[in-house]
């Protein structure tokens, strides 16, 4: 009969095998930590550049706002009011003359469902000097009107289209017309640069 007796106070452990198993994992985690810290420091430095750029742009905006306020106060003087009013009138005429009916109808043709047609179209400048189109459309059903609003939302030429009102046409109306609706949207014409 054979007896195995261990006289050591600690049992034998294979430390080499332990470090081979866990050392590689700990080393990989350490390397990943160093890489993440490097990315964080790089991001912090880049954010510092962005913050400086933003501060510079905010200073420029404040300078332009001050310059605009000074120019506006100068134009509001009694002796300059007639020139200011004439200038605003001429600028509004120029903006109205720059409106291209052909381009608007080309852009509308791209988004108009086949079962709808435009009854009236009224362009006007809103308070923000943006060209707002108010159009009345008529068609066979309400789904075509909703489809037009969705298509306008997806277009780069029409911003914030809204269905203002709709009425169901019945019986005595024109044949094939079941609904008429009024839609308003901000029109953004194609710029000369994007046409090239």
PyMOL CGO cylinders between C-alpha atoms (Angstrom):
from pymol import cmd
from pymol.cgo import CYLINDER

trace = [
    CYLINDER, 0.00, 0.00, 0.00, 1.29, 3.45, -1.00, 0.3, 1, 1, 1, 1, 1, 1,
    CYLINDER, 1.29, 3.45, -1.00, 0.52, 6.75, 0.84, 0.3, 1, 1, 1, 1, 1, 1,
    CYLINDER, 0.52, 6.75, 0.84, 1.09, 10.19, -0.70, 0.3, 1, 1, 1, 1, 1, 1,
    CYLINDER, 1.09, 10.19, -0.70, 1.95, 12.65, 2.04, 0.3, 1, 1, 1, 1, 1, 1,
    CYLINDER, 1.95, 12.65, 2.04, 2.53, 16.38, 1.35, 0.3, 1, 1, 1, 1, 1, 1,
    CYLINDER, 2.53, 16.38, 1.35, 4.69, 17.86, 4.04, 0.3, 1, 1, 1, 1, 1, 1,
    CYLINDER, 4.69, 17.86, 4.04, 4.62, 21.43, 2.61, 0.3, 1, 1, 1, 1, 1, 1,
    CYLINDER, 4.62, 21.43, 2.61, 2.52, 24.10, 4.28, 0.3, 1, 1, 1, 1, 1, 1,
    CYLINDER, 2.52, 24.10, 4.28, 1.10, 25.17, 0.90, 0.3, 1, 1, 1, 1, 1, 1,
    CYLINDER, 1.10, 25.17, 0.90, -0.05, 22.77, -1.74, 0.3, 1, 1, 1, 1, 1, 1,
    CYLINDER, -0.05, 22.77, -1.74, 1.81, 22.82, -5.03, 0.3, 1, 1, 1, 1, 1, 1,
    CYLINDER, 1.81, 22.82, -5.03, 0.45, 25.25, -7.63, 0.3, 1, 1, 1, 1, 1, 1,
    CYLINDER, 0.45, 25.25, -7.63, 1.56, 25.56, -11.23, 0.3, 1, 1, 1, 1, 1, 1,
    CYLINDER, 1.56, 25.56, -11.23, 2.06, 29.38, -11.34, 0.3, 1, 1, 1, 1, 1, 1,
    CYLINDER, 2.06, 29.38, -11.34, 3.38, 29.27, -14.89, 0.3, 1, 1, 1, 1, 1, 1,
    CYLINDER, 3.38, 29.27, -14.89, 0.15, 27.82, -16.19, 0.3, 1, 1, 1, 1, 1, 1,
    CYLINDER, 0.15, 27.82, -16.19, -1.86, 30.43, -14.21, 0.3, 1, 1, 1, 1, 1, 1,
    CYLINDER, -1.86, 30.43, -14.21, 0.09, 33.35, -15.72, 0.3, 1, 1, 1, 1, 1, 1,
    CYLINDER, 0.09, 33.35, -15.72, -0.11, 31.83, -19.17, 0.3, 1, 1, 1, 1, 1, 1,
    CYLINDER, -0.11, 31.83, -19.17, -3.90, 31.68, -18.92, 0.3, 1, 1, 1, 1, 1, 1,
    CYLINDER, -3.90, 31.68, -18.92, -4.65, 34.96, -17.16, 0.3, 1, 1, 1, 1, 1, 1,
    CYLINDER, -4.65, 34.96, -17.16, -1.62, 37.05, -18.03, 0.3, 1, 1, 1, 1, 1, 1,
    CYLINDER, -1.62, 37.05, -18.03, -2.56, 37.24, -21.69, 0.3, 1, 1, 1, 1, 1, 1,
    CYLINDER, -2.56, 37.24, -21.69, -6.11, 38.39, -20.82, 0.3, 1, 1, 1, 1, 1, 1,
    CYLINDER, -6.11, 38.39, -20.82, -4.85, 40.99, -18.34, 0.3, 1, 1, 1, 1, 1, 1,
    CYLINDER, -4.85, 40.99, -18.34, -2.32, 42.25, -20.89, 0.3, 1, 1, 1, 1, 1, 1,
    CYLINDER, -2.32, 42.25, -20.89, -5.01, 42.56, -23.58, 0.3, 1, 1, 1, 1, 1, 1,
    CYLINDER, -5.01, 42.56, -23.58, -7.26, 44.48, -21.17, 0.3, 1, 1, 1, 1, 1, 1,
    CYLINDER, -7.26, 44.48, -21.17, -4.36, 46.76, -20.24, 0.3, 1, 1, 1, 1, 1, 1,
    CYLINDER, -4.36, 46.76, -20.24, -3.62, 47.45, -23.91, 0.3, 1, 1, 1, 1, 1, 1,
    CYLINDER, -3.62, 47.45, -23.91, -7.31, 48.14, -24.59, 0.3, 1, 1, 1, 1, 1, 1,
    CYLINDER, -7.31, 48.14, -24.59, -7.37, 50.54, -21.61, 0.3, 1, 1, 1, 1, 1, 1,
    CYLINDER, -7.37, 50.54, -21.61, -4.32, 52.41, -22.93, 0.3, 1, 1, 1, 1, 1, 1,
    CYLINDER, -4.32, 52.41, -22.93, -5.90, 52.69, -26.39, 0.3, 1, 1, 1, 1, 1, 1,
    CYLINDER, -5.90, 52.69, -26.39, -9.20, 53.96, -24.94, 0.3, 1, 1, 1, 1, 1, 1,
    CYLINDER, -9.20, 53.96, -24.94, -7.38, 56.51, -22.79, 0.3, 1, 1, 1, 1, 1, 1,
    CYLINDER, -7.38, 56.51, -22.79, -5.46, 57.68, -25.88, 0.3, 1, 1, 1, 1, 1, 1,
    CYLINDER, -5.46, 57.68, -25.88, -8.73, 58.07, -27.81, 0.3, 1, 1, 1, 1, 1, 1,
    CYLINDER, -8.73, 58.07, -27.81, -10.28, 59.98, -24.90, 0.3, 1, 1, 1, 1, 1, 1,
    CYLINDER, -10.28, 59.98, -24.90, -7.31, 62.37, -24.70, 0.3, 1, 1, 1, 1, 1, 1,
    CYLINDER, -7.31, 62.37, -24.70, -7.35, 62.84, -28.48, 0.3, 1, 1, 1, 1, 1, 1,
    CYLINDER, -7.35, 62.84, -28.48, -11.10, 63.56, -28.39, 0.3, 1, 1, 1, 1, 1, 1,
    CYLINDER, -11.10, 63.56, -28.39, -10.63, 66.03, -25.54, 0.3, 1, 1, 1, 1, 1, 1,
    CYLINDER, -10.63, 66.03, -25.54, -7.92, 67.88, -27.49, 0.3, 1, 1, 1, 1, 1, 1,
    CYLINDER, -7.92, 67.88, -27.49, -10.10, 67.94, -30.64, 0.3, 1, 1, 1, 1, 1, 1,
    CYLINDER, -10.10, 67.94, -30.64, -13.04, 69.20, -28.57, 0.3, 1, 1, 1, 1, 1, 1,
    CYLINDER, -13.04, 69.20, -28.57, -10.79, 72.00, -27.32, 0.3, 1, 1, 1, 1, 1, 1,
    CYLINDER, -10.79, 72.00, -27.32, -10.09, 73.01, -30.93, 0.3, 1, 1, 1, 1, 1, 1,
    CYLINDER, -10.09, 73.01, -30.93, -13.83, 72.90, -31.65, 0.3, 1, 1, 1, 1, 1, 1,
    CYLINDER, -13.83, 72.90, -31.65, -14.58, 75.01, -28.57, 0.3, 1, 1, 1, 1, 1, 1,
    CYLINDER, -14.58, 75.01, -28.57, -12.05, 77.63, -29.70, 0.3, 1, 1, 1, 1, 1, 1,
    CYLINDER, -12.05, 77.63, -29.70, -13.55, 77.65, -33.19, 0.3, 1, 1, 1, 1, 1, 1,
    CYLINDER, -13.55, 77.65, -33.19, -17.07, 78.04, -31.76, 0.3, 1, 1, 1, 1, 1, 1,
    CYLINDER, -17.07, 78.04, -31.76, -15.94, 80.92, -29.53, 0.3, 1, 1, 1, 1, 1, 1,
    CYLINDER, -15.94, 80.92, -29.53, -14.37, 82.61, -32.56, 0.3, 1, 1, 1, 1, 1, 1,
    CYLINDER, -14.37, 82.61, -32.56, -17.55, 82.19, -34.61, 0.3, 1, 1, 1, 1, 1, 1,
    CYLINDER, -17.55, 82.19, -34.61, -19.67, 83.47, -31.72, 0.3, 1, 1, 1, 1, 1, 1,
    CYLINDER, -19.67, 83.47, -31.72, -17.44, 86.56, -31.52, 0.3, 1, 1, 1, 1, 1, 1,
    CYLINDER, -17.44, 86.56, -31.52, -17.88, 87.12, -35.25, 0.3, 1, 1, 1, 1, 1, 1,
    CYLINDER, -17.88, 87.12, -35.25, -21.65, 86.74, -34.94, 0.3, 1, 1, 1, 1, 1, 1,
    CYLINDER, -21.65, 86.74, -34.94, -21.71, 89.22, -32.05, 0.3, 1, 1, 1, 1, 1, 1,
    CYLINDER, -21.71, 89.22, -32.05, -19.63, 91.68, -34.09, 0.3, 1, 1, 1, 1, 1, 1,
    CYLINDER, -19.63, 91.68, -34.09, -21.99, 91.33, -37.07, 0.3, 1, 1, 1, 1, 1, 1,
    CYLINDER, -21.99, 91.33, -37.07, -25.01, 91.75, -34.79, 0.3, 1, 1, 1, 1, 1, 1,
    CYLINDER, -25.01, 91.75, -34.79, -23.49, 94.94, -33.34, 0.3, 1, 1, 1, 1, 1, 1,
    CYLINDER, -23.49, 94.94, -33.34, -22.70, 96.21, -36.82, 0.3, 1, 1, 1, 1, 1, 1,
    CYLINDER, -22.70, 96.21, -36.82, -26.24, 95.45, -37.95, 0.3, 1, 1, 1, 1, 1, 1,
    CYLINDER, -26.24, 95.45, -37.95, -27.72, 97.18, -34.89, 0.3, 1, 1, 1, 1, 1, 1,
    CYLINDER, -27.72, 97.18, -34.89, -25.59, 100.29, -35.60, 0.3, 1, 1, 1, 1, 1, 1,
    CYLINDER, -25.59, 100.29, -35.60, -26.66, 100.29, -39.25, 0.3, 1, 1, 1, 1, 1, 1,
    CYLINDER, -26.66, 100.29, -39.25, -30.30, 99.80, -38.28, 0.3, 1, 1, 1, 1, 1, 1,
    CYLINDER, -30.30, 99.80, -38.28, -30.17, 102.67, -35.78, 0.3, 1, 1, 1, 1, 1, 1,
    CYLINDER, -30.17, 102.67, -35.78, -28.55, 104.86, -38.45, 0.3, 1, 1, 1, 1, 1, 1,
    CYLINDER, -28.55, 104.86, -38.45, -31.31, 103.97, -40.93, 0.3, 1, 1, 1, 1, 1, 1,
    CYLINDER, -31.31, 103.97, -40.93, -33.96, 104.68, -38.30, 0.3, 1, 1, 1, 1, 1, 1,
    CYLINDER, -33.96, 104.68, -38.30, -32.85, 108.31, -37.99, 0.3, 1, 1, 1, 1, 1, 1,
    CYLINDER, -32.85, 108.31, -37.99, -35.45, 110.78, -39.20, 0.3, 1, 1, 1, 1, 1, 1,
    CYLINDER, -35.45, 110.78, -39.20, -33.32, 111.99, -42.12, 0.3, 1, 1, 1, 1, 1, 1,
    CYLINDER, -33.32, 111.99, -42.12, -32.73, 108.41, -43.39, 0.3, 1, 1, 1, 1, 1, 1,
    CYLINDER, -32.73, 108.41, -43.39, -36.23, 106.94, -43.10, 0.3, 1, 1, 1, 1, 1, 1,
    CYLINDER, -36.23, 106.94, -43.10, -37.29, 107.77, -46.65, 0.3, 1, 1, 1, 1, 1, 1,
    CYLINDER, -37.29, 107.77, -46.65, -34.13, 106.13, -48.03, 0.3, 1, 1, 1, 1, 1, 1,
    CYLINDER, -34.13, 106.13, -48.03, -34.71, 103.06, -45.85, 0.3, 1, 1, 1, 1, 1, 1,
    CYLINDER, -34.71, 103.06, -45.85, -38.35, 102.73, -46.92, 0.3, 1, 1, 1, 1, 1, 1,
    CYLINDER, -38.35, 102.73, -46.92, -37.45, 103.13, -50.60, 0.3, 1, 1, 1, 1, 1, 1,
    CYLINDER, -37.45, 103.13, -50.60, -34.67, 100.55, -50.23, 0.3, 1, 1, 1, 1, 1, 1,
    CYLINDER, -34.67, 100.55, -50.23, -37.01, 98.05, -48.58, 0.3, 1, 1, 1, 1, 1, 1,
    CYLINDER, -37.01, 98.05, -48.58, -39.62, 98.61, -51.29, 0.3, 1, 1, 1, 1, 1, 1,
    CYLINDER, -39.62, 98.61, -51.29, -37.07, 98.09, -54.08, 0.3, 1, 1, 1, 1, 1, 1,
    CYLINDER, -37.07, 98.09, -54.08, -35.64, 94.99, -52.40, 0.3, 1, 1, 1, 1, 1, 1,
    CYLINDER, -35.64, 94.99, -52.40, -39.12, 93.47, -52.11, 0.3, 1, 1, 1, 1, 1, 1,
    CYLINDER, -39.12, 93.47, -52.11, -39.73, 94.19, -55.82, 0.3, 1, 1, 1, 1, 1, 1,
    CYLINDER, -39.73, 94.19, -55.82, -36.45, 92.53, -56.74, 0.3, 1, 1, 1, 1, 1, 1,
    CYLINDER, -36.45, 92.53, -56.74, -37.34, 89.45, -54.66, 0.3, 1, 1, 1, 1, 1, 1,
    CYLINDER, -37.34, 89.45, -54.66, -40.74, 89.24, -56.34, 0.3, 1, 1, 1, 1, 1, 1,
    CYLINDER, -40.74, 89.24, -56.34, -39.21, 89.57, -59.81, 0.3, 1, 1, 1, 1, 1, 1,
    CYLINDER, -39.21, 89.57, -59.81, -36.67, 86.84, -58.98, 0.3, 1, 1, 1, 1, 1, 1,
    CYLINDER, -36.67, 86.84, -58.98, -39.54, 84.37, -58.48, 0.3, 1, 1, 1, 1, 1, 1,
    CYLINDER, -39.54, 84.37, -58.48, -39.58, 81.90, -61.37, 0.3, 1, 1, 1, 1, 1, 1,
    CYLINDER, -39.58, 81.90, -61.37, -42.99, 80.40, -62.10, 0.3, 1, 1, 1, 1, 1, 1,
    CYLINDER, -42.99, 80.40, -62.10, -41.40, 77.93, -64.51, 0.3, 1, 1, 1, 1, 1, 1,
    CYLINDER, -41.40, 77.93, -64.51, -39.02, 76.60, -61.87, 0.3, 1, 1, 1, 1, 1, 1,
    CYLINDER, -39.02, 76.60, -61.87, -41.78, 76.30, -59.26, 0.3, 1, 1, 1, 1, 1, 1,
    CYLINDER, -41.78, 76.30, -59.26, -43.96, 74.29, -61.64, 0.3, 1, 1, 1, 1, 1, 1,
    CYLINDER, -43.96, 74.29, -61.64, -40.99, 72.08, -62.59, 0.3, 1, 1, 1, 1, 1, 1,
    CYLINDER, -40.99, 72.08, -62.59, -40.35, 71.36, -58.91, 0.3, 1, 1, 1, 1, 1, 1,
    CYLINDER, -40.35, 71.36, -58.91, -44.04, 70.75, -58.25, 0.3, 1, 1, 1, 1, 1, 1,
    CYLINDER, -44.04, 70.75, -58.25, -44.24, 68.38, -61.21, 0.3, 1, 1, 1, 1, 1, 1,
    CYLINDER, -44.24, 68.38, -61.21, -41.61, 66.18, -59.56, 0.3, 1, 1, 1, 1, 1, 1,
    CYLINDER, -41.61, 66.18, -59.56, -43.68, 65.71, -56.39, 0.3, 1, 1, 1, 1, 1, 1,
    CYLINDER, -43.68, 65.71, -56.39, -47.26, 65.93, -57.67, 0.3, 1, 1, 1, 1, 1, 1,
    CYLINDER, -47.26, 65.93, -57.67, -49.19, 62.62, -57.63, 0.3, 1, 1, 1, 1, 1, 1,
    CYLINDER, -49.19, 62.62, -57.63, -50.92, 61.83, -60.95, 0.3, 1, 1, 1, 1, 1, 1,
    CYLINDER, -50.92, 61.83, -60.95, -54.42, 62.03, -59.46, 0.3, 1, 1, 1, 1, 1, 1,
    CYLINDER, -54.42, 62.03, -59.46, -54.01, 65.66, -58.27, 0.3, 1, 1, 1, 1, 1, 1,
    CYLINDER, -54.01, 65.66, -58.27, -53.85, 68.98, -60.07, 0.3, 1, 1, 1, 1, 1, 1,
    CYLINDER, -53.85, 68.98, -60.07, -53.09, 72.54, -58.95, 0.3, 1, 1, 1, 1, 1, 1,
    CYLINDER, -53.09, 72.54, -58.95, -56.10, 74.83, -58.88, 0.3, 1, 1, 1, 1, 1, 1,
    CYLINDER, -56.10, 74.83, -58.88, -54.33, 77.98, -57.64, 0.3, 1, 1, 1, 1, 1, 1,
    CYLINDER, -54.33, 77.98, -57.64, -50.87, 78.97, -56.46, 0.3, 1, 1, 1, 1, 1, 1,
    CYLINDER, -50.87, 78.97, -56.46, -50.12, 82.08, -54.41, 0.3, 1, 1, 1, 1, 1, 1,
    CYLINDER, -50.12, 82.08, -54.41, -46.51, 83.01, -53.56, 0.3, 1, 1, 1, 1, 1, 1,
    CYLINDER, -46.51, 83.01, -53.56, -45.84, 85.55, -50.78, 0.3, 1, 1, 1, 1, 1, 1,
    CYLINDER, -45.84, 85.55, -50.78, -42.93, 86.63, -48.59, 0.3, 1, 1, 1, 1, 1, 1,
    CYLINDER, -42.93, 86.63, -48.59, -43.40, 85.79, -44.92, 0.3, 1, 1, 1, 1, 1, 1,
    CYLINDER, -43.40, 85.79, -44.92, -42.01, 87.71, -41.93, 0.3, 1, 1, 1, 1, 1, 1,
    CYLINDER, -42.01, 87.71, -41.93, -38.64, 85.95, -42.27, 0.3, 1, 1, 1, 1, 1, 1,
    CYLINDER, -38.64, 85.95, -42.27, -38.29, 87.02, -45.95, 0.3, 1, 1, 1, 1, 1, 1,
    CYLINDER, -38.29, 87.02, -45.95, -38.87, 83.43, -47.02, 0.3, 1, 1, 1, 1, 1, 1,
    CYLINDER, -38.87, 83.43, -47.02, -40.98, 82.61, -50.03, 0.3, 1, 1, 1, 1, 1, 1,
    CYLINDER, -40.98, 82.61, -50.03, -44.13, 80.89, -48.83, 0.3, 1, 1, 1, 1, 1, 1,
    CYLINDER, -44.13, 80.89, -48.83, -46.35, 79.11, -51.33, 0.3, 1, 1, 1, 1, 1, 1,
    CYLINDER, -46.35, 79.11, -51.33, -50.02, 78.61, -50.66, 0.3, 1, 1, 1, 1, 1, 1,
    CYLINDER, -50.02, 78.61, -50.66, -51.55, 76.24, -53.17, 0.3, 1, 1, 1, 1, 1, 1,
    CYLINDER, -51.55, 76.24, -53.17, -54.98, 74.82, -53.65, 0.3, 1, 1, 1, 1, 1, 1,
    CYLINDER, -54.98, 74.82, -53.65, -55.07, 71.34, -55.15, 0.3, 1, 1, 1, 1, 1, 1,
    CYLINDER, -55.07, 71.34, -55.15, -57.94, 69.13, -56.19, 0.3, 1, 1, 1, 1, 1, 1,
    CYLINDER, -57.94, 69.13, -56.19, -58.10, 65.41, -56.78, 0.3, 1, 1, 1, 1, 1, 1,
    CYLINDER, -58.10, 65.41, -56.78, -60.03, 62.19, -56.54, 0.3, 1, 1, 1, 1, 1, 1,
    CYLINDER, -60.03, 62.19, -56.54, -59.34, 61.33, -52.90, 0.3, 1, 1, 1, 1, 1, 1,
    CYLINDER, -59.34, 61.33, -52.90, -57.70, 62.46, -49.67, 0.3, 1, 1, 1, 1, 1, 1,
    CYLINDER, -57.70, 62.46, -49.67, -54.91, 59.86, -49.93, 0.3, 1, 1, 1, 1, 1, 1,
    CYLINDER, -54.91, 59.86, -49.93, -53.45, 61.72, -52.92, 0.3, 1, 1, 1, 1, 1, 1,
    CYLINDER, -53.45, 61.72, -52.92, -53.36, 64.96, -50.92, 0.3, 1, 1, 1, 1, 1, 1,
    CYLINDER, -53.36, 64.96, -50.92, -51.58, 63.25, -48.02, 0.3, 1, 1, 1, 1, 1, 1,
    CYLINDER, -51.58, 63.25, -48.02, -49.20, 61.64, -50.52, 0.3, 1, 1, 1, 1, 1, 1,
    CYLINDER, -49.20, 61.64, -50.52, -48.38, 65.09, -51.93, 0.3, 1, 1, 1, 1, 1, 1,
    CYLINDER, -48.38, 65.09, -51.93, -47.58, 66.44, -48.45, 0.3, 1, 1, 1, 1, 1, 1,
    CYLINDER, -47.58, 66.44, -48.45, -45.27, 63.45, -47.79, 0.3, 1, 1, 1, 1, 1, 1,
    CYLINDER, -45.27, 63.45, -47.79, -43.53, 63.91, -51.13, 0.3, 1, 1, 1, 1, 1, 1,
    CYLINDER, -43.53, 63.91, -51.13, -43.05, 67.62, -50.42, 0.3, 1, 1, 1, 1, 1, 1,
    CYLINDER, -43.05, 67.62, -50.42, -41.50, 66.73, -47.05, 0.3, 1, 1, 1, 1, 1, 1,
    CYLINDER, -41.50, 66.73, -47.05, -38.97, 64.56, -48.88, 0.3, 1, 1, 1, 1, 1, 1,
    CYLINDER, -38.97, 64.56, -48.88, -38.12, 67.28, -51.41, 0.3, 1, 1, 1, 1, 1, 1,
    CYLINDER, -38.12, 67.28, -51.41, -35.29, 69.76, -50.89, 0.3, 1, 1, 1, 1, 1, 1,
    CYLINDER, -35.29, 69.76, -50.89, -37.37, 72.55, -52.47, 0.3, 1, 1, 1, 1, 1, 1,
    CYLINDER, -37.37, 72.55, -52.47, -40.30, 72.54, -50.05, 0.3, 1, 1, 1, 1, 1, 1,
    CYLINDER, -40.30, 72.54, -50.05, -39.82, 73.02, -46.32, 0.3, 1, 1, 1, 1, 1, 1,
    CYLINDER, -39.82, 73.02, -46.32, -42.45, 72.46, -43.66, 0.3, 1, 1, 1, 1, 1, 1,
    CYLINDER, -42.45, 72.46, -43.66, -45.43, 71.63, -45.87, 0.3, 1, 1, 1, 1, 1, 1,
    CYLINDER, -45.43, 71.63, -45.87, -48.71, 71.77, -43.98, 0.3, 1, 1, 1, 1, 1, 1,
    CYLINDER, -48.71, 71.77, -43.98, -52.21, 70.75, -44.92, 0.3, 1, 1, 1, 1, 1, 1,
    CYLINDER, -52.21, 70.75, -44.92, -54.11, 73.92, -44.01, 0.3, 1, 1, 1, 1, 1, 1,
    CYLINDER, -54.11, 73.92, -44.01, -57.63, 72.88, -44.99, 0.3, 1, 1, 1, 1, 1, 1,
    CYLINDER, -57.63, 72.88, -44.99, -59.52, 70.32, -47.00, 0.3, 1, 1, 1, 1, 1, 1,
    CYLINDER, -59.52, 70.32, -47.00, -63.06, 70.00, -48.26, 0.3, 1, 1, 1, 1, 1, 1,
    CYLINDER, -63.06, 70.00, -48.26, -64.89, 67.07, -49.76, 0.3, 1, 1, 1, 1, 1, 1,
    CYLINDER, -64.89, 67.07, -49.76, -66.45, 67.92, -53.10, 0.3, 1, 1, 1, 1, 1, 1,
    CYLINDER, -66.45, 67.92, -53.10, -69.73, 66.19, -53.67, 0.3, 1, 1, 1, 1, 1, 1,
    CYLINDER, -69.73, 66.19, -53.67, -72.17, 65.58, -56.49, 0.3, 1, 1, 1, 1, 1, 1,
    CYLINDER, -72.17, 65.58, -56.49, -72.39, 68.86, -58.40, 0.3, 1, 1, 1, 1, 1, 1,
    CYLINDER, -72.39, 68.86, -58.40, -68.63, 69.47, -58.60, 0.3, 1, 1, 1, 1, 1, 1,
    CYLINDER, -68.63, 69.47, -58.60, -66.40, 68.67, -61.53, 0.3, 1, 1, 1, 1, 1, 1,
    CYLINDER, -66.40, 68.67, -61.53, -66.26, 64.99, -62.47, 0.3, 1, 1, 1, 1, 1, 1,
    CYLINDER, -66.26, 64.99, -62.47, -63.28, 63.13, -60.98, 0.3, 1, 1, 1, 1, 1, 1,
    CYLINDER, -63.28, 63.13, -60.98, -62.82, 65.66, -58.16, 0.3, 1, 1, 1, 1, 1, 1,
    CYLINDER, -62.82, 65.66, -58.16, -63.58, 64.25, -54.75, 0.3, 1, 1, 1, 1, 1, 1,
    CYLINDER, -63.58, 64.25, -54.75, -61.51, 66.52, -52.50, 0.3, 1, 1, 1, 1, 1, 1,
    CYLINDER, -61.51, 66.52, -52.50, -59.85, 69.92, -52.61, 0.3, 1, 1, 1, 1, 1, 1,
    CYLINDER, -59.85, 69.92, -52.61, -57.19, 71.03, -50.16, 0.3, 1, 1, 1, 1, 1, 1,
    CYLINDER, -57.19, 71.03, -50.16, -55.01, 74.02, -49.33, 0.3, 1, 1, 1, 1, 1, 1,
    CYLINDER, -55.01, 74.02, -49.33, -51.32, 73.30, -48.66, 0.3, 1, 1, 1, 1, 1, 1,
    CYLINDER, -51.32, 73.30, -48.66, -48.70, 75.82, -47.56, 0.3, 1, 1, 1, 1, 1, 1,
    CYLINDER, -48.70, 75.82, -47.56, -44.92, 75.38, -47.65, 0.3, 1, 1, 1, 1, 1, 1,
    CYLINDER, -44.92, 75.38, -47.65, -41.72, 77.40, -47.73, 0.3, 1, 1, 1, 1, 1, 1,
    CYLINDER, -41.72, 77.40, -47.73, -40.25, 77.25, -51.24, 0.3, 1, 1, 1, 1, 1, 1,
    CYLINDER, -40.25, 77.25, -51.24, -36.46, 76.98, -51.57, 0.3, 1, 1, 1, 1, 1, 1,
    CYLINDER, -36.46, 76.98, -51.57, -35.43, 77.50, -55.19, 0.3, 1, 1, 1, 1, 1, 1,
    CYLINDER, -35.43, 77.50, -55.19, -32.44, 75.68, -56.59, 0.3, 1, 1, 1, 1, 1, 1,
    CYLINDER, -32.44, 75.68, -56.59, -29.34, 77.83, -56.25, 0.3, 1, 1, 1, 1, 1, 1,
    CYLINDER, -29.34, 77.83, -56.25, -27.16, 78.72, -59.20, 0.3, 1, 1, 1, 1, 1, 1,
    CYLINDER, -27.16, 78.72, -59.20, -24.24, 76.85, -57.65, 0.3, 1, 1, 1, 1, 1, 1,
    CYLINDER, -24.24, 76.85, -57.65, -26.14, 73.57, -57.37, 0.3, 1, 1, 1, 1, 1, 1,
    CYLINDER, -26.14, 73.57, -57.37, -27.38, 73.86, -60.97, 0.3, 1, 1, 1, 1, 1, 1,
    CYLINDER, -27.38, 73.86, -60.97, -23.79, 73.85, -62.32, 0.3, 1, 1, 1, 1, 1, 1,
]
cmd.load_cgo(trace, "trace")
